[in-house]
Amino acid sequence: MQHLRQLLEIENSELAKLLRFSLYGLEATLDKARTELPLDPGAKVCDEVLQELQSLLQSKENSSFEDREDEILPPSDKLKLSRLQDAFDFDPELTHYLGNSPLQSHTDSDLWNEIQRKLLRVPEELAESWRQRALDLAQKVGAIEDNSDLYQLPFIRDEIIYPGLKGTVKAKGLCLSKQAFLKSEITPNNESGDLYLLAGFLNLYIKFIDIEPDLYHALKSLFGFDVISLHSKPEQRSQYIEALSDRFLRTQKAEESGDPLSTLRAWIDMDEAIHSLVFVPPAERYSWWGKLQQESRRILKKIADRANDAGYDVRIRQLSGLYADICALSKDDLQLDCGGVPGEVLTCLRVYARINQEESPGRVIFRSSR
């Protein structure tokens, strides 16, 4: 251990950096294995090895070196992930999907989470390439991927949304958690079926609104003329959550009644509330967020098919493409001057529906053609 410590304490040494990164990796591997193998005969010694590794990596000399680095660098460059911040802010492809708003975080932990949450709004292929790039840049400053400390969003399944970090940068990751969902107050009696998914959305949204300052709502029954920030308008935040809960209860009652048309109309209203939680610009349809919301719309289509099978004449349509082609089927639409392609629909808030020859217009957010 003496020679390991001596090498780690050598400033400007590439060998020291390589050793440090390797030790972080070893620490993470042993830590995970120790959790998964609690009865292993080597568990006690493994704990002692982990303590020695932590002592090495958190030595006084390393800390004093970081302090000297902070004194030399200007305040704006003190973030260990500053290179990641700069690369993210000036990527033109990301700007196309996210707009021109720069990152706002002032700590490495907040910056990691802000970047990862923004990636939930861009096409998954772009998001994946950027997640790998973010990890590579984090590793260059001595941070490594960590899935042991995740903020849990209650939902109907388990899923790691993005990892956290440990090492020189400590940051929580994010996951969907079925266990957290089952412990929440809003759960249907049966752990299956359409209402189970709706309860999942309700619980997930309430928690996600708490951690995401970039969320807006576009629910017409609350405010029909613009998208409203839930962060800067706390009263709108409360009203949106109340409306979401109310529509869930109405859908639950309609399902219990067994009437296919009442159920369909309640589902259309509930689906509108789900899709009215938006970003500016709205998330791309094939992003993580877009695909999550589409789960609600797939169930809505199933509800419509069920009404057709019962003998009713039902047609629903998700509005997309050129706004000029669908505007006759929508009403009270909202216009933005960012995101997507000028003249096209950015997101469908409410589906167009025709039920027994009675038409109900949809509602969209579209990009101005200018």
C-alpha positions as CSV (number, residue, x, y, z in Angstrom):
1,M,0.0,0.0,0.0
2,Q,2.9,2.4,0.7
3,H,4.1,2.4,-2.9
4,L,0.5,2.7,-4.2
5,R,0.1,5.8,-2.1
6,Q,3.4,7.3,-3.2
7,L,2.5,6.9,-6.9
8,L,-1.0,8.4,-6.3
9,E,0.5,11.4,-4.7
10,I,2.8,12.3,-7.7
11,E,1.4,15.4,-9.4
12,N,1.0,15.5,-13.2
13,S,1.7,11.8,-13.5
14,E,-0.3,9.9,-16.1
15,L,0.7,6.7,-14.3
16,A,-0.8,8.1,-11.1
17,K,-4.1,8.9,-13.0
18,L,-4.2,5.4,-14.5
19,L,-3.7,3.9,-11.1
20,R,-6.4,6.1,-9.6
21,F,-9.0,5.2,-12.2
22,S,-8.1,1.5,-11.9
23,L,-8.6,1.7,-8.1
24,Y,-12.0,3.4,-8.6
25,G,-13.0,0.6,-10.9
26,L,-11.8,-2.1,-8.4
27,E,-13.6,-0.4,-5.6
28,A,-16.9,-0.3,-7.6
29,T,-16.5,-4.0,-8.6
30,L,-15.8,-5.2,-5.1
31,D,-18.5,-3.0,-3.6
32,K,-21.1,-4.5,-6.0
33,A,-19.9,-8.0,-5.5
34,R,-19.9,-7.6,-1.7
35,T,-23.6,-6.6,-1.9
36,E,-24.5,-9.5,-4.1
37,L,-22.5,-12.1,-2.1
38,P,-23.2,-11.3,1.6
39,L,-22.4,-14.8,2.7
40,D,-19.1,-15.3,0.9
41,P,-16.3,-16.5,3.2
42,G,-14.2,-13.6,2.0
43,A,-16.8,-10.9,2.8
44,K,-15.1,-9.7,6.0
45,V,-11.7,-9.3,4.4
46,C,-13.4,-7.7,1.4
47,D,-14.8,-5.0,3.7
48,E,-11.3,-4.3,5.0
49,V,-9.9,-4.1,1.4
50,L,-12.7,-1.6,0.5
51,Q,-11.7,0.6,3.5
52,E,-8.0,0.5,2.4
53,L,-9.0,1.5,-1.1
54,Q,-11.2,4.4,0.2
55,S,-8.3,5.6,2.4
56,L,-6.0,5.6,-0.6
57,L,-8.4,7.4,-2.9
58,Q,-9.3,10.0,-0.3
59,S,-5.8,10.7,1.0
60,K,-4.9,14.1,2.5
61,E,-2.4,14.8,-0.3
62,N,-5.0,14.3,-3.0
63,S,-7.4,16.6,-1.2
64,S,-4.8,19.3,-0.8
65,F,-4.0,19.0,-4.5
66,E,-7.7,19.6,-5.4
67,D,-7.7,22.6,-3.1
68,R,-4.7,24.1,-4.8
69,E,-6.4,23.5,-8.2
70,D,-9.5,25.3,-7.0
71,E,-7.4,28.3,-5.9
72,I,-5.7,28.5,-9.4
73,L,-8.8,28.1,-11.5
74,P,-11.4,30.9,-11.9
75,P,-14.8,30.3,-10.3
76,S,-16.5,29.4,-13.6
77,D,-14.0,26.6,-14.2
78,K,-14.1,24.9,-10.8
79,L,-16.5,22.3,-12.0
80,K,-14.7,19.0,-12.6
81,L,-17.2,18.3,-15.4
82,S,-16.7,21.7,-17.0
83,R,-15.5,20.1,-20.3
84,L,-18.7,18.1,-20.4
85,Q,-20.7,21.2,-19.7
86,D,-19.0,23.1,-22.6
87,A,-19.4,20.2,-25.0
88,F,-23.0,19.8,-24.2
89,D,-23.9,23.5,-24.5
90,F,-22.3,23.9,-27.9
91,D,-23.5,20.8,-29.6
92,P,-25.7,22.0,-32.5
93,E,-27.6,18.7,-32.8
94,L,-28.7,18.9,-29.1
95,T,-29.6,22.5,-29.6
96,H,-32.0,21.5,-32.4
97,Y,-33.9,19.3,-29.9
98,L,-33.5,21.2,-26.7
99,G,-33.4,24.9,-27.8
100,N,-30.8,27.5,-26.9
101,S,-31.1,27.3,-23.1
102,P,-27.7,26.7,-21.5
103,L,-27.1,24.4,-18.6
104,Q,-27.9,26.1,-15.3
105,S,-26.2,23.8,-12.7
106,H,-23.5,25.1,-10.3
107,T,-22.3,21.8,-8.9
108,D,-21.0,18.6,-10.6
109,S,-23.8,16.5,-9.1
110,D,-26.5,18.9,-10.3
111,L,-24.8,19.2,-13.7
112,W,-24.7,15.4,-14.2
113,N,-28.4,15.1,-13.4
114,E,-29.4,18.1,-15.5
115,I,-27.6,16.7,-18.6
116,Q,-29.0,13.2,-18.1
117,R,-32.5,14.5,-17.8
118,K,-32.2,16.6,-20.9
119,L,-31.1,13.5,-22.8
120,L,-34.4,11.9,-22.0
121,R,-36.0,14.4,-24.5
122,V,-33.8,13.7,-27.5
123,P,-33.9,10.7,-29.9
124,E,-32.7,7.6,-28.1
125,E,-29.8,7.0,-30.5
126,L,-28.4,10.5,-29.9
127,A,-29.1,10.1,-26.2
128,E,-27.1,6.9,-26.0
129,S,-24.1,8.3,-27.8
130,W,-24.1,11.3,-25.5
131,R,-24.4,9.2,-22.3
132,Q,-21.3,7.3,-23.3
133,R,-19.5,10.5,-24.1
134,A,-20.6,11.9,-20.7
135,L,-19.2,8.8,-18.9
136,D,-15.9,9.0,-20.9
137,L,-15.5,12.7,-19.8
138,A,-16.4,11.9,-16.2
139,Q,-13.9,9.1,-16.1
140,K,-11.2,11.4,-17.2
141,V,-11.6,13.4,-14.0
142,G,-11.7,10.3,-11.8
143,A,-15.5,9.6,-11.6
144,I,-17.0,6.2,-12.5
145,E,-20.5,4.9,-13.2
146,D,-22.5,4.0,-10.1
147,N,-25.9,2.3,-10.0
148,S,-26.0,1.8,-6.2
149,D,-27.5,5.2,-5.4
150,L,-30.5,5.9,-7.5
151,Y,-33.4,8.4,-7.1
152,Q,-36.6,6.2,-7.4
153,L,-39.6,7.2,-9.5
154,P,-42.6,5.0,-8.7
155,F,-43.9,3.1,-11.8
156,I,-45.2,-0.3,-12.8
157,R,-41.8,-1.7,-13.7
158,D,-38.1,-1.5,-12.7
159,E,-35.8,0.3,-15.0
160,I,-32.5,2.2,-14.6
161,I,-33.0,5.4,-16.5
162,Y,-29.4,6.7,-16.1
163,P,-26.5,5.9,-13.8
164,G,-25.1,8.0,-11.0
165,L,-21.4,8.7,-10.4
166,K,-18.9,7.9,-7.6
167,G,-15.3,8.7,-7.1
168,T,-14.2,12.4,-7.6
169,V,-17.8,13.3,-8.5
170,K,-20.7,11.9,-6.5
171,A,-24.1,12.1,-8.1
172,K,-27.3,10.1,-7.9
173,G,-28.7,8.3,-10.8
174,L,-32.4,7.8,-11.7
175,C,-34.6,4.8,-12.0
176,L,-38.2,3.5,-12.2
177,S,-39.1,1.4,-9.2
178,K,-42.0,-1.0,-8.9
179,Q,-41.4,-1.3,-5.2
180,A,-41.7,2.4,-4.7
181,F,-45.0,2.3,-6.8
182,L,-46.4,-0.5,-4.6
183,K,-45.7,1.6,-1.5
184,S,-47.4,4.7,-2.9
185,E,-50.9,5.7,-1.9
186,I,-52.4,5.6,-5.4
187,T,-52.5,1.9,-6.5
188,P,-55.3,-0.1,-8.1
189,N,-56.4,-3.4,-6.4
190,N,-55.1,-5.5,-9.3
191,E,-51.4,-5.5,-10.3
192,S,-52.3,-5.6,-13.9
193,G,-54.6,-4.0,-16.4
194,D,-55.0,-0.6,-17.9
195,L,-55.7,1.3,-14.6
196,Y,-52.5,-0.1,-13.2
197,L,-50.6,1.8,-15.9
198,L,-52.6,5.0,-15.3
199,A,-51.8,4.8,-11.6
200,G,-48.1,4.4,-12.5
201,F,-48.2,7.5,-14.6
202,L,-49.9,9.5,-11.8
203,N,-47.3,8.5,-9.2
204,L,-44.4,8.9,-11.6
205,Y,-45.5,12.4,-12.7
206,I,-46.0,13.7,-9.2
207,K,-42.4,12.6,-8.2
208,F,-40.8,13.7,-11.5
209,I,-42.3,17.2,-11.2
210,D,-40.4,17.5,-7.9
211,I,-37.0,17.0,-9.5
212,E,-37.4,18.5,-13.0
213,P,-37.6,22.4,-13.2
214,D,-38.0,22.4,-17.0
215,L,-41.5,20.9,-17.1
216,Y,-44.5,22.8,-18.4
217,H,-48.2,22.0,-18.7
218,A,-50.4,22.6,-21.7
219,L,-53.7,21.4,-20.2
220,K,-56.5,23.4,-21.8
221,S,-58.9,23.1,-18.8
222,L,-56.4,24.9,-16.7
223,F,-55.0,27.5,-19.1
224,G,-55.7,27.4,-22.8
225,F,-53.5,30.1,-24.3
226,D,-49.9,29.0,-23.6
227,V,-47.7,26.4,-22.1
228,I,-47.1,27.2,-18.4
229,S,-44.0,26.5,-16.3
230,L,-44.7,24.4,-13.3
231,H,-41.5,25.6,-11.7
232,S,-42.2,29.4,-11.8
233,K,-46.0,29.0,-11.3
234,P,-46.4,26.7,-8.2
235,E,-50.2,27.3,-8.2
236,Q,-50.4,25.8,-11.7
237,R,-48.3,22.9,-10.6
238,S,-50.8,22.1,-7.8
239,Q,-53.7,22.6,-10.2
240,Y,-52.2,20.3,-12.8
241,I,-51.5,17.5,-10.3
242,E,-55.1,17.9,-9.0
243,A,-56.5,17.7,-12.5
244,L,-54.4,14.6,-13.3
245,S,-55.7,12.9,-10.1
246,D,-59.3,13.9,-10.8
247,R,-59.1,12.4,-14.3
248,F,-57.6,9.2,-13.0
249,L,-60.5,8.8,-10.5
250,R,-63.1,9.5,-13.3
251,T,-61.4,6.9,-15.5
252,Q,-61.5,4.4,-12.6
253,K,-65.2,5.0,-12.1
254,A,-65.9,4.7,-15.9
255,E,-64.0,1.4,-16.0
256,E,-66.1,0.1,-13.0
257,S,-69.4,1.1,-14.8
258,G,-68.5,-1.2,-17.7
259,D,-69.9,1.2,-20.3
260,P,-67.5,1.2,-23.3
261,L,-68.2,4.8,-24.4
262,S,-68.0,6.3,-20.9
263,T,-64.7,4.5,-20.5
264,L,-63.4,5.7,-23.9
265,R,-64.2,9.4,-23.2
266,A,-62.6,9.2,-19.7
267,W,-59.5,7.6,-21.3
268,I,-59.3,10.4,-23.9
269,D,-59.4,13.0,-21.1
270,M,-56.8,11.1,-19.1
271,D,-54.5,10.6,-22.1
272,E,-54.7,14.4,-22.8
273,A,-53.6,15.1,-19.2
274,I,-50.6,12.8,-19.5
275,H,-49.5,14.2,-22.9
276,S,-50.0,17.8,-21.6
277,L,-47.0,17.5,-19.3
278,V,-44.4,18.9,-21.7
279,F,-41.0,20.4,-22.2
280,V,-40.2,23.5,-24.3
281,P,-39.4,22.5,-27.0
282,P,-41.5,19.3,-26.6
283,A,-39.6,16.0,-26.3
284,E,-38.9,14.2,-29.5
285,R,-41.4,11.4,-30.2
286,Y,-38.7,8.7,-30.2
287,S,-37.0,9.9,-27.1
288,W,-37.3,8.1,-23.7
289,W,-39.9,10.6,-22.6
290,G,-41.8,10.4,-25.9
291,K,-41.9,6.6,-25.8
292,L,-43.0,6.6,-22.2
293,Q,-46.0,8.8,-23.0
294,Q,-46.9,6.6,-26.0
295,E,-47.6,3.7,-23.6
296,S,-50.7,5.6,-22.6
297,R,-51.8,6.2,-26.2
298,R,-51.4,2.5,-27.0
299,I,-53.8,1.6,-24.3
300,L,-56.2,4.3,-25.6
301,K,-56.2,2.7,-29.0
302,K,-57.0,-0.6,-27.3
303,I,-60.0,1.0,-25.5
304,A,-61.2,2.4,-28.8
305,D,-60.9,-1.1,-30.4
306,R,-62.9,-2.5,-27.5
307,A,-65.7,0.1,-28.2
308,N,-65.7,-0.8,-31.9
309,D,-66.0,-4.5,-31.0
310,A,-69.0,-3.7,-28.8
311,G,-70.8,-2.3,-31.9
312,Y,-70.0,1.4,-31.7
313,D,-68.5,3.4,-34.6
314,V,-65.3,4.8,-33.1
315,R,-62.2,6.4,-34.7
316,I,-59.3,8.1,-33.0
317,R,-56.3,9.7,-34.6
318,Q,-53.0,11.0,-33.2
319,L,-52.3,14.2,-35.1
320,S,-48.8,14.6,-36.6
321,G,-47.0,15.8,-39.6
322,L,-47.6,19.1,-41.4
323,Y,-49.8,21.3,-39.3
324,A,-51.6,22.5,-42.5
325,D,-52.7,19.0,-43.2
326,I,-54.3,18.4,-39.8
327,C,-55.4,21.8,-38.5
328,A,-59.0,21.1,-39.6
329,L,-59.1,18.2,-37.1
330,S,-57.8,20.3,-34.2
331,K,-58.8,23.3,-32.1
332,D,-57.2,25.8,-29.7
333,D,-53.7,24.7,-30.8
334,L,-50.5,26.2,-29.4
335,Q,-47.6,27.6,-31.4
336,L,-43.9,27.7,-30.6
337,D,-41.0,29.2,-32.4
338,C,-38.4,26.5,-31.4
339,G,-37.9,22.8,-31.8
340,G,-38.7,20.4,-34.6
341,V,-39.3,21.5,-38.2
342,P,-41.1,24.8,-39.1
343,G,-44.7,24.2,-40.0
344,E,-44.9,20.7,-38.4
345,V,-46.7,19.4,-35.3
346,L,-44.3,19.1,-32.3
347,T,-46.6,17.0,-30.1
348,C,-50.2,15.8,-30.1
349,L,-51.8,16.9,-26.8
350,R,-55.3,15.4,-27.4
351,V,-56.3,12.9,-30.1
352,Y,-59.0,13.6,-32.6
353,A,-62.0,11.4,-32.0
354,R,-65.2,10.5,-33.9
355,I,-67.7,8.6,-31.8
356,N,-70.9,7.5,-33.6
357,Q,-70.5,10.4,-36.1
358,E,-69.9,12.9,-33.4
359,E,-66.5,14.6,-33.8
360,S,-64.3,15.8,-31.0
361,P,-61.3,17.9,-32.2
362,G,-57.8,17.2,-31.2
363,R,-55.2,19.6,-29.9
364,V,-51.5,20.0,-30.8
365,I,-48.4,22.1,-30.3
366,F,-46.9,23.1,-33.6
367,R,-43.8,24.9,-34.8
368,S,-44.4,28.3,-36.5
369,S,-43.6,28.2,-40.2
370,R,-41.5,31.4,-40.0
